[in-house]
Amino acid sequence: MSAAAPALLTRVAAGEDEAVSQLMRTFSPLIQDIARRHRSTGSSGDDLVQETMLRLWRSADRFDAARGNETGFVAAVARNAAIDMSRRRATRTSIPVADPDDVLPPVAFPSDSVATTVTVRAALEKLPPAQRQLLRLAYFEQLTQPEIADRLGVPVGTVKSRTFQALRVLRSILQEG
């Protein structure tokens, strides 16, 4: 590896396509080994090989044979890439992501309220007249239970129990339909 190695990065820096292919064939096993040692990258050895080769292609002109051998340079670039990949992964997983349903209230379509209104009105029509009148006074005219009792001439307790019964019948009608 070392005899032909200095020429490889120099040739890559010069833009030789064959040199990039040879660099990959020569150093992929080394980079795969570094990936195995840096399992915290969270990605495969192939990802590290790809990232390392991209970095080598971009920085091949910075290699200086007088400062060290090509294998050491490639190993340092691969190790730095593995560390960077680990950091990116750690940063991504630590950022909480909000569920859009928690952030934004559900949007009601105008047609939903129309459909609900039509459904409830149809169910009200199925109620006996006395129960229907009681619910209309309470929910459409928005009268209080004492006001309903005065208007109908019955005790407040009777209004409460009849309202409860009317709502129970209305609920069963709506569940059937």
N, C-alpha and C positions, 0 to 999 in steps of 0.2 A: 504494500500500500504506500509506504513512504517514498519509494524511489520515483514513482510516477505522480505522487500526490501533489507536489508543488506546482506542477504544470497544469493540473486539473483546474484549480481555482483561477489560475491566471488565464487559462483558456475560456473558462466560464465568464470571467470579467471581459474578455475580448468578444463575447457573444457567440461562441461556437455551440451550436445545438448538440452536437455529438458529445461535447464535454459535459453538458448537463446530464445527459443520459448515462454517461460513464460515472459521473459523480454519484448519481442515484444508485447505480448498481454497486459501486464500491462501498458507499457509506450507509446504505439502508440497514444492513445487519447491526451496525454500531448504534444507529439511532433507535432501532427497535429495542435493543438492549437497554438503552437509556430510558426508553418509555416504560419498560418493565420495572425498572428501578424507581421510576417516578409515577407510581400507580395513581397518585392523587390528581393527576391531570384529568381523570375522569373520561378520557377519550382513548381511542385505540392507538396502537403504535403507528398505524398508517396515517392518522391525523398528525402525529408528531413528525413523521417523515415528511409529509407534505408541507407543514409549517416550516420545518428546518430547511428544506430545499428552497422554499420561497425566500427565506431570509438569506441563505447562502447566495442565491442568484442575485439578490439585491446588494449584498455586501461583499461579493467576491473580490472586488478591487481593494478592500481594506486588509486582505490577508498579506502578511509580511513574513516571508520564509526566514528572515534573519531573526525574528522574534519567537519563532516556534514552528512546529511541524503542522502540516495540514490536518492530520488526524486530530490533534489537540484543538485546533481551531473549530473543526466541524463538531467535535464533542462539546465544546463550550457553547457554540451556537445552539445545539440541540438541547443542552441542559437549560440554557436560558429560555428557550422556547417552551420547554416542559414546565418550568416555573411560572412563566407568564400564563400558560394555559390553565394551570392550577389556580392562579390568582383570579383569572377571569371567571372560572367556574365558581369559585368561592364567593365572588362578588355577586354573580347572578343569582345564586341560590339564597343569599342572605337578604335580598330585596323582597319584601312582602308585596304580593300582587293582590290588589283588591278585586273581588268579584263584582263585575258591573252591576249585578242585581242588588248588591249591598250599597253601592254608591248612588245609583240613580233609582228613583222610585219607578215602579212599572208605569208605563204609559197606557192610559185607558183610551181606547178608540171611541169616538162619539157614537159609533154604531153599537158598541157594547151597552152604553147606558140606555139607548133606545130599545134594544132587545130586552134588557132587564125590565124596563118600564112596561113594555108590552106584556111580558111574561107575568109580572106581578099583577097588573091590572086584570089580566085574564083569570088569574088565580083568585083574585078578590071577587070577581063575578060569580065564582063557584061557591062562595061562602053563603050561608044563610043571611038574609037581610039584616038581622039584628047584629050579628058579628061584623058584617061588612060596614054598617053604620058606625059601630064602635071604633073600628080601625081607621076609618076615614076621619073621624073626629080627632083621634089621637095623632095620626101620622100626616094627614093632609091639611087639616085645619090647625094642627099643633096645639090642641087644647090639653091642659093638665088633667089629671085624673079627677081632682075636685071639680073642675069646670065641666067635665063630661058628666059627672054625677049630678050636678045642678041641672044641666040641660036635659038629661034623661029622667031626672027625678028618682034616682036610685042611690043607695048608700055607696060611699067610695070603695068599700070592701068588695061590693058586687061588681063595680067597674073593674077593679083589679083582677078578680077571678075570671070574669068574662073576657077581658083582654088577653089573659093568659091562655084561656081555652081557644080563643079566636086565632091567636098566633100559632098555637099548636096545630090547629086544623089547616091554616094557611101553609105552614111548613110542610105538612104531609102532602098537600096538593102540589106544592112546588117540587117536592122530591119525586113524585110520581110522574110529573110532566117533563 
